[in-house]
Amino acid sequence: LTTYLGALPSTGREESWRDIGVAFPTEPTTFEVRQGLEPLAGVRLALFGDATWNTRQRRRMNLLEDVLQLRLREVLREEQGRTYGVSVAGSLTPYPRPRYRLNLSYSCDPEAVKETLDTLWTELRRLRAEGLPPELVEKAQSALLRERETRLKQNSFWLIALRFYYRYGLDPQELLTYDDLVQSLSAEELHQAAKDFLSEDRYLLGTLRPADPPVTPLLP
C-alpha cells in the first residue's frame, strides 16, 4: 500500500457511487448451457425484485433463506436423493435502489433436472401460499442465534459489522437487539416475506448440462 498507493497524488475530491444502469431482466428468463464432459448438471435460480431496505426486512430474509435451505434439503436430498445439497443465499441492498435477490443452486444428474425443478417450484409455491412450517422456523431461529453467539467472539465479525453500519449510516446499537428481533418475527411477517421474496414475477433460471454429443478432449 505504501509503495503503490501511498505515492499516488490526491485531488482532495470526495467520491460517490453512481448507477451505471445494470439491471435484472424485467420478466422471467431462462437459459441453458451445454458444456463440459462430467455427467453432472447445475441449476441456478435467482429471484429478485424491489424491496424495502431496513433491519427487520433483512432479518426476515435471513430467516427465510435458512428455512428454505432446510426444506429443500429435506425434499431434494433426503426424500428424493436427487442432490447432495442445496445452497440458498439471500441479500438486500439499498443501492442503486432498494431491492432483494435470493439465489438457489444445486447439482444433480442431468436426467433429473426437470424433476428437481418441478419439486423446487412446488415447494416455493407452497411456502408462498401456506407460510413457513413452524418447526422449521424454530429450527432456523435456533441456528441463527447459535451462530450469532459464536460469531460475537470473533474479531472478523465486529470488523465486518461495524464497517457495514458505518457504510450505510446506521446505528451500531442495532447489533445489541439482534436476538430479540429474530425471536420476535411473527408467523404473519414471515408468510408475507415468503410472498414478497418468492415471487415468480421476475427471475433468472440457468441450467448447465454436459455437451451433447460429448466433447472429445484434445490430446497432448
C-alpha positions in Angstrom: 0.0 0.0 0.0 2.8 2.4 0.9 4.7 1.7 -2.3 1.9 1.6 -4.9 -1.0 3.6 -3.4 0.6 5.9 -0.9 2.6 7.7 -3.7 -0.5 8.5 -5.8 -1.4 12.1 -5.8 -4.6 13.2 -4.1 -7.0 15.7 -5.6 -9.0 16.1 -2.4 -12.3 15.2 -4.1 -14.9 13.1 -2.5 -16.0 10.0 -4.4 -19.6 8.6 -4.6 -21.3 5.7 -6.3 -23.4 6.1 -9.5 -26.0 4.0 -11.2 -24.5 2.6 -14.4 -27.8 1.0 -15.5 -27.1 -2.7 -14.8 -30.4 -4.3 -14.2 -32.0 -7.8 -14.0 -34.5 -8.9 -16.6 -38.0 -7.4 -16.2 -39.7 -10.8 -16.7 -38.9 -14.5 -16.1 -35.9 -15.5 -18.1 -34.4 -19.0 -18.6 -31.3 -20.2 -20.5 -29.3 -23.4 -20.8 -25.6 -24.0 -21.3 -24.3 -27.3 -22.7 -20.6 -27.6 -21.9 -18.2 -30.0 -20.3 -17.7 -33.7 -20.0 -18.7 -34.5 -16.5 -22.2 -36.3 -16.3 -23.5 -33.7 -13.9 -25.9 -30.8 -14.2 -26.0 -27.5 -12.4 -29.1 -25.5 -11.6 -29.1 -21.8 -10.6 -32.2 -19.8 -9.8 -32.2 -16.1 -8.9 -35.4 -14.5 -7.6 -35.2 -10.7 -7.4 -37.3 -7.5 -7.2 -37.9 -4.3 -5.4 -37.9 -4.4 -1.6 -38.0 -2.2 1.5 -34.5 -2.0 3.0 -34.4 -1.9 6.7 -33.1 -4.1 9.6 -36.3 -6.0 10.2 -36.6 -6.8 6.5 -33.0 -8.1 6.4 -33.8 -10.4 9.3 -36.9 -11.7 7.6 -34.7 -12.5 4.6 -32.1 -14.3 6.9 -34.8 -16.5 8.4 -36.5 -17.2 5.1 -33.2 -18.3 3.4 -32.4 -20.7 6.3 -35.9 -22.2 6.3 -35.8 -22.6 2.5 -32.5 -24.3 2.6 -33.7 -26.7 5.3 -36.9 -27.6 3.4 -35.2 -28.0 0.0 -32.5 -30.2 1.6 -35.2 -32.4 3.1 -37.1 -32.8 -0.1 -34.4 -32.9 -2.8 -31.7 -34.7 -0.8 -33.2 -36.8 2.0 -36.6 -37.7 0.4 -35.7 -37.9 -3.3 -31.9 -38.4 -3.2 -31.5 -36.2 -6.2 -28.7 -33.9 -4.9 -26.1 -33.8 -2.2 -27.3 -30.4 -1.0 -28.9 -27.1 -1.9 -27.4 -23.7 -1.4 -29.6 -20.7 -0.6 -28.3 -17.1 -0.2 -30.4 -14.0 0.1 -29.4 -10.4 0.2 -31.0 -6.9 0.3 -29.3 -3.8 -1.0 -30.2 -0.1 -0.9 -28.2 0.9 -3.9 -28.8 1.9 -6.7 -32.3 1.3 -5.4 -33.7 -0.9 -2.7 -34.1 -4.5 -4.0 -33.6 -8.1 -3.0 -32.0 -11.1 -4.5 -32.5 -14.7 -3.5 -30.1 -17.3 -5.1 -30.8 -21.0 -5.1 -28.3 -23.5 -6.6 -27.6 -27.3 -6.6 -26.1 -30.0 -8.8 -27.9 -33.2 -9.9 -28.0 -35.9 -12.6 -28.6 -34.3 -16.0 -31.7 -36.5 -16.4 -33.1 -35.2 -13.1 -33.1 -31.5 -14.0 -36.8 -31.3 -14.9 -38.0 -33.4 -11.9 -35.9 -31.4 -9.4 -37.1 -28.1 -10.9 -40.7 -29.2 -10.6 -40.1 -30.0 -7.0 -38.3 -26.7 -6.4 -41.2 -24.7 -7.8 -43.8 -26.7 -5.9 -42.0 -26.0 -2.6 -41.6 -22.3 -3.4 -45.3 -22.0 -4.2 -46.3 -24.0 -1.1 -44.3 -21.6 1.2 -45.8 -18.6 -0.6 -49.3 -20.0 -0.2 -49.2 -21.6 3.2 -46.3 -19.8 5.0 -43.2 -21.2 6.7 -43.6 -24.5 8.6 -43.4 -23.6 12.4 -41.0 -26.4 13.2 -38.5 -25.2 10.5 -38.8 -21.6 11.6 -38.0 -22.6 15.2 -35.1 -24.7 13.9 -33.8 -21.8 11.8 -34.1 -19.3 14.6 -32.1 -21.5 17.0 -29.4 -22.0 14.3 -29.2 -18.2 13.7 -28.9 -17.5 17.4 -26.2 -20.2 18.0 -24.2 -18.9 15.0 -24.5 -15.4 16.3 -23.3 -16.4 19.8 -20.2 -17.9 18.2 -19.5 -15.0 15.8 -19.7 -12.4 18.6 -16.4 -13.9 19.9 -14.6 -13.3 16.5 -12.8 -10.1 15.6 -13.7 -10.5 12.0 -17.4 -10.3 12.8 -17.1 -7.0 14.6 -14.9 -5.6 11.8 -17.4 -6.5 9.1 -20.5 -5.5 11.2 -19.1 -2.1 12.2 -18.0 -1.4 8.7 -21.5 -2.3 7.4 -23.2 0.1 9.9 -20.8 2.9 9.1 -21.1 2.4 5.4 -24.9 2.7 5.4 -25.1 5.3 8.1 -26.9 3.0 10.6 -26.9 3.0 14.4 -24.5 0.2 15.5 -26.6 -0.1 18.7 -28.8 -2.3 16.5 -26.2 -5.0 16.9 -27.4 -5.4 20.5 -31.0 -6.1 19.5 -30.3 -9.0 17.1 -31.5 -11.8 19.3 -34.8 -10.1 20.3 -35.5 -9.2 16.7 -35.0 -12.7 15.4 -37.2 -14.2 18.1 -39.9 -11.5 17.6 -40.6 -12.2 13.9 -44.2 -13.5 13.7 -45.7 -16.2 11.5 -47.6 -13.5 9.7 -44.5 -11.5 8.9 -42.6 -14.5 7.7 -45.6 -15.5 5.5 -45.5 -12.0 4.0 -41.8 -12.4 3.4 -42.4 -15.6 1.5 -44.9 -13.9 -0.6 -42.6 -11.0 -1.3 -39.3 -12.8 -1.8 -40.5 -16.0 -3.6 -42.4 -14.2 -6.3 -42.3 -15.6 -9.8 -42.8 -12.2 -11.5 -39.1 -11.8 -12.1 -36.4 -14.5 -12.1 -33.3 -15.7 -13.9 -33.0 -19.5 -14.3 -29.9 -21.1 -15.7 -29.0 -24.8 -16.2 -25.7 -26.4 -17.1 -25.7 -29.8 -18.8 -22.9 -31.8 -20.3 -22.2 -31.1 -24.0 -24.3 -33.3 -26.3 -22.7 -35.0 -28.1 -19.8 -35.2 -25.6 -16.8 -33.0 -26.5 -13.7 -35.0 -27.3 -10.8 -33.7 -25.2 -7.7 -32.6 -27.1 -4.8 -35.0 -26.6 -1.4 -33.5 -25.8 
